[in-house]
Amino acid sequence: MRGNIAQLMQQAQQMQENMARAQEEVAALEATGSAGGGMVSVTLGGRMDCRKVRIDPTVFTDPEMAEDLVAAAFNDAVNKINAASQEKMAGATAGMQLPPGFKLPF
């Protein structure tokens, strides 16, 4: 019985280390979302921090369209960061069965 607890504790420690490493990798991620055929692009870091926005000057002729394109590019970048983050976290919890809807990090 003691061997099982020790093994379980060792596995928990390993998973904690894997999660910390995965969180560092997620923080270092960078993704660029674009909209309007590349007329607007937004670059986000892994912690959803905006690092760069590029807007083609021709977009400013229609302010409403510019607003829509910036929002779409931002959402595209967020989706890319989320997908990469889930992939990194899945690697950290490989082999561990998590309940449906359970999301990491906490």
ABEGO torsion letter per residue (X at the ends): XAAAAAAAAAAAAAAAAAAAAAAAAAAABBBBBBBGGGABBBBBBAAGBBABBBBBAAAAABAAAAAAAAAAAAAAAAAAAAAAAAAAAAAAABGBBBBBGBBOBX
